[in-house]
Amino acid sequence: MFAVGAAVTALHGCPQSVLAHRGAANSLTRVSHIRAAGPEQYIQSDQYNQDHGGTNRRQLLLSLGGAALMAGCLASTPARAESGPFCLTGEPAAAVADAFKAVAEKGKGPVLLRLAFHDAATFSKAGGGDGGANASIQFELDRPENAGLKRGWRVVQAAAARLKGTSAEGLVSMADMIALGGAHGVKICGGPSISVPVGRQDAAAADPGGRLPAESLSATNLKAVFADKGLDTHDLVVLSGAHTLGGKGFGDPLTFDGTYYKTLLKKPWADPTAEMGKMIGLPSDHVLPEDDECLGLIQAFAASPDDFYQAFVPAYVKLTCLGARWN
């Protein structure tokens, strides 16, 4: 589940059909350069400067959707979590995997994935770069937008408790466990394996409120909210695909697949003869196929669930690195 290099494979193998959507020419060009040189070599090259206009190389590790970060993961788990982001391997990785298997059956998958998003999505560039993947969600569970997430937090706590006395004790924070828990939720519901870097610091208090995307936003405003978090339209559409889990009407609520995108194209909520169709999805889902840039991606993922799987891995890593402070 936590194999080093999964996100790198996802980047190098990212299908042209997904990348070549309307308005994505810059992303396509950049990825072609990464493929040609490899992530680690690319960030040391002159081409890097041309593509990014002087962007800080540490920022690039995150802006690549986690792929270059994965390439830089240590080959083995260090004795202590004191060297910045790294990937769990060997016995520590097995201990974390076993802990989640013991406390989180398939029915817990959706809430674990939602918990990871709500923890990370408090990051805001406009807010000065605070918030993000830091376990502050534990102090925010009474907010209306976080209704139902106490159950997910209890699962993460139970998994963390099982690490005591194992080789993983002291290597992962609660912020790490939230990110790892979301990846576990995707996997047990039939989705792709996601290699998640660890080494995040935990927050001591709640992040500012009002930063999660509201369900009533237009596609244009959703893009703006995601952009404030360092996420682009591609990330918006890919991460919205997580709504295939959790009973929003996009197929089996416990199966991670591409049904979300096929349903968006059918627009059952717009059919006046389908009374139940109005119950499918959120208003923020309904607006996506009305946007030309989003529609191109929706069509690609509806045609190929494998494209969605490959795109989701780096998008999830990118999400769970937002605003992270590393040990």
N, C-alpha and C positions, 0 to 999 in steps of 0.2 A: 504493500500500500504506500510505503514512503520511499520507494526506490529513487535514488538520486538520478536526475537527468530526465525525468518524465516530462517536465515542462520544456526542456530543450528539444526533445523529440517533437513535442507538439508544435513548437515554433518552426523548426526546420521542415516539418511535414505539413505545414498549414496550407490547405488547398487554395489554389488560385481563385476558385469560384467564390470562396468566402471573402478573400481580401479584395478582389476586384469589384467591389460594390460601388455604387454611385457616390462620389465625393471622397473616395479612399485612395486616390492616386499617390499621395505622399506616403501613406502607410505601406502601400504595395512596393514602392521604390525602396523604402527603408528596409523592408523585410528581404527584398532581393539582395541588398548589400550584406545583410546579416548572414543570409544563407551562403553567400559567396565566400565570406571571410571566416564565419564562425563567430558566435557572440563575444568571446573573450578577445579575439584578435580585432574584431570590429571596433570596440570601444577604445582601442589604442591607435586606431588608424586616422589618417587625414580625412578619409571619407566620413568618419564620425563627426568631425568638426563641420564639414559641409552640410551634413544632414541635420544637425542639431543646433547649429549656430551658437556654439559655445556652452551648451547645456552641461551642467555639472555631471561628471561621469557617474557619481553615486546615484544621481537622479535617474540616469539612464537605466541603471540596474532595475529600477522599479518601473520605468516607463515602457520597458520592453515586455511588460506583462509577466515579469518574473523569470523569463527564460535565461537572461544573462546572470541573474542572481542564482539560479539553479546551477548554471555552469560553474559558478564560483564556490558552490557548496564544498565543504571539506569532504575528503574521501572517507573519513571515518569520524565518528562522534568524538569531540574533545572531552577531556576529563571534567572540565567545568564549562558552563555557558558564559564565557567571558571574551569571546573573540568576534562578536557581531553575529550576523545571521549565519546559520549553518544547518545542515540536514542531519536528522537522526538516522543512524544506520545500526545494523547489528542488534545486539541485545536491547539497547534503549528503544529503538524503533519497535521491536517486537513487544516490549513491555507496554508501550503506549497503545499499540494496536490491540493487544490482549485486554487492556483496561477498557477500551471502548466497546469491544466485542462483549464484554461481561455485563455492561450496564446499558447498552444502547442497541436494542433490536431494531428491525426495519421500521417499525412504527414511529421511532424517535428521529428518523432521518430528516423529515421536513423541518422540525423545530430546531434541530442542530444547525442546519444550513441557514435558516432565518436568523438565528442568534448570531452567527458569524457575520452576516451582512449588517445587522443592526449595530453590532459593536464597531465595525470598521467604518461604517458610512457616516459617522459623526465628524470625520475629517473634513476640514474646510480650508482651502487656500486663502479665501477672503477673510476668514477668521484669524489669520495669522499663522496658519499651519498647525493648529492644535487639533486635538481629537484624534480619532482613528482607532486602529486595532490595538487596544491597550487594556481590555477587560473592564473598562469603565461601565459597561453594560450592567454589571452587578449592582451599581448604584442608581441605575436608570430604569429598573424593572417596573416601577409604578407609573411611568409615563404612558399615556394612552396608546402611543404608537408601538409600545413594547408589550401590549397585552398578550398573554399566553406564553411569554418567553421565560417565566420563572421555571417552568417545567424543563426547558432546555438547559438553563443554568444549573439546575439540580443534577442533571445528567453529567455535565462537565465537572461539577464538584465531585460526584461519585467516581468518575474516571480518574480524576487527579488523586483522590484518596488512595486508589489502588496502586499508585506508583510508589508509595512509601515502602522503603526496603528493597526497591528494584534498582537496576542500573540507570533508570531514567530519572530517579529522584534528584531534584536540584538542577536538572538540565532544562526543564520546560517551565514556563510561567503559566499563569491562568490565561493570559492573552494568547499564548501559544496553544493551549488546550482548546480554546474556543475555535481557533483557526483549524486545528487538527480535527476537532469534532465536526465541523462543517464538511470537511473532506471525507470523513468517515460516513456522514449522512448521505453524501452523493454516492459513495461506493456501495453501501449496503442496499441502496435503491436501484442498483443496476447501472450507475453512471461510471465515468472513468476514474481511474486511480489518480490521485493528485499528490505530488511531492511538495510538502509545505515547509518552508524554512522556519526555524525557531530561533529564539534568542530575544524575543520582545520583552520590554519592561512593562510592568503592570501599573496602571494609574491608581492614585490614592483617593480620587474623588470623581464625581460625575463630569462628563463632558457637557458643553453647552447644548441646550435643547434646540428643537426646531430645525435640525439639519438633515433629517431624512426626507427623501422625496415624497411629497404629498400625492395621494391617489388621484387628486383632481387636476393635476398639472397637464398642460398640453405637451405634445412631443417636443416642441421648441423649448419650453421651460424645463422639461426633463433633461434635455441635452445640456442646458445651462447649469442645472444642479449637479449633474455628473461631471461636467467640465470643471466645476469648482473643486471637485475631489480628485482631479487629475485623470478622470476617466472619459473616454471619447464615445462617439456614437456606437462604434463596434462593441465596446464594453457594455454600454447600456442595453443593447439588444441581446447580447450573449448572456449577461447576468440576469436579465428579465426572464430568460428561459428556465431559470430555477423555479418559476411559478408553475412549472409542470408538476411539482410536488406540493402537497399540502391541501388538496381538496378545493381548489379554485375552479374546478370544472374542466381542466385540461387533461382529460384521460384519467388513468389510474393514479390516485393521489400518492401512491407509494412507488411509482415507477419513474425513474429519471430517463426521459427519452425526448424525441422531437415533436411530440404531440402538440405542445404549446404553439409552435410555429404553424403547423397545419391548421389549427383551430383559428389562429389570428387571420389567416387568409380566407377562411370560410365566413368569419364575422357572424356567428349565430345570434349575437346580441342585437343585430340590426334587422333580423327577420321578424316581422310583426306577427307571423303565424306561430313562432316558436316561443311560447311563454317562458319556458325554462332557459332559453338562450340568454335572456337578460341577466341571469344569475351567474353566467360564466365570466370569470376574470374580473379585473378591476378597471375602472375608467382609465387608469394609466396604461393598462394593456391595450385597451380599445383604440387609443390614439396612435399607437405605433405603426400599424399598417397604413395609416392615412398620411404618413410622412414618407416622401420618396426615398430618402437616404436609408431610413429604417426598413422600408419595404424590400429593398434589394437584398438585405441580409436575411430578412424573414423568409423570403423565397428560397434563398440558398440553403438555409438550415432546414426548411420544410422538405426540400428535395433530397437532402443528405443528412441524416442524423449523425453520421460519422463526422461531418464537418462541424456540427455543433459540439460534439464531444471534444474534438481537437481544439476548438476555440475556447471552450469553457475552462480547460486546465490553466492556461496562462492568465486568463481573465480573473479566475478565482485567486490565484497567487498574487496578482496585482492588487486585487481588492483587499486581501488580508495583510498586505504590507503598507496600506495607506496610513500615513502618520506614525508608523511604528518607531519607537525609540529602542535601539538595540543595545543589549548589554556589551 
